[in-house]
């Protein structure tokens, strides 16, 4: 499936904005991304296996906040990194 990568994470993907990944859940897709692009998962997922609060992940047109969301090969995953600071 297609995974859209935000600009701050593109250093992991060789500057690719769209990559392919495989899995039947969001957790599996992120694990596949980690295999292909070592270090990228830690930027999105914390030590408690939760999506970091400054990250937003959308499957098709729905925001997801858990990793066990089922996915189909035709789905599109969009990763957005929120800006923070003051």
JOBELZI-V168409 format. One record per residue. N is the residue number from 1. RES is the residue in one letter. SS is DSSP state (hx for helix, st for strand, lp for the rest). PSI is psi as a letter, one per 40 degrees, with the letter a starting at -180 (NA if undefined). OMEGA is omega in whole degrees, -180 to 180 (* if undefined). Layout:
N_RES_SS_PSI_OMEGA, N_RES_SS_PSI_OMEGA
//
This chain:
1_X_lp_i_179, 2_X_st_h_175, 3_X_st_h_178, 4_X_st_h_-175, 5_X_lp_h_179, 6_X_lp_i_-178, 7_X_hx_d_-178, 8_X_hx_e_-180, 9_X_hx_e_-176, 10_X_lp_e_176, 11_X_lp_d_177, 12_X_lp_d_-174, 13_X_lp_e_-178, 14_X_lp_f_179, 15_X_lp_e_176, 16_X_lp_h_179, 17_X_lp_d_179, 18_X_st_h_178, 19_X_st_i_176, 20_X_st_i_175, 21_X_lp_i_-177, 22_X_lp_i_176, 23_X_lp_i_179, 24_X_lp_e_174, 25_X_st_i_177, 26_X_hx_d_179, 27_X_hx_d_180, 28_X_hx_d_178, 29_X_hx_d_179, 30_X_hx_d_175, 31_X_hx_d_177, 32_X_hx_d_176, 33_X_hx_d_179, 34_X_hx_d_177, 35_X_hx_d_-178, 36_X_hx_d_-175, 37_X_lp_g_-175, 38_X_lp_h_178, 39_X_lp_e_-174, 40_X_hx_d_-176, 41_X_hx_d_-179, 42_X_hx_d_178, 43_X_hx_d_-178, 44_X_hx_d_-172, 45_X_st_h_-178, 46_X_lp_a_-177, 47_X_lp_e_177, 48_X_lp_e_-180, 49_X_lp_f_177, 50_X_lp_i_177, 51_X_st_h_-180, 52_X_lp_i_-173, 53_X_lp_d_178, 54_X_lp_e_179, 55_X_st_i_173, 56_X_st_h_179, 57_X_st_h_-179, 58_X_st_h_171, 59_X_st_h_-172, 60_X_lp_b_-178, 61_X_lp_e_-177, 62_X_st_h_175, 63_X_st_h_177, 64_X_st_i_-180, 65_X_lp_e_179, 66_X_lp_i_-175, 67_X_lp_e_-176, 68_X_lp_e_178, 69_X_lp_h_178, 70_X_st_i_-179, 71_X_lp_i_173, 72_X_lp_i_-179, 73_X_lp_d_-179, 74_X_lp_e_-180, 75_X_lp_i_176, 76_X_st_h_180, 77_X_st_h_180, 78_X_st_h_-180, 79_X_st_h_-180, 80_X_st_h_176, 81_X_st_h_-180, 82_X_lp_i_174, 83_X_lp_i_178, 84_X_lp_i_-180, 85_X_lp_a_-178, 86_X_lp_NA_*
//
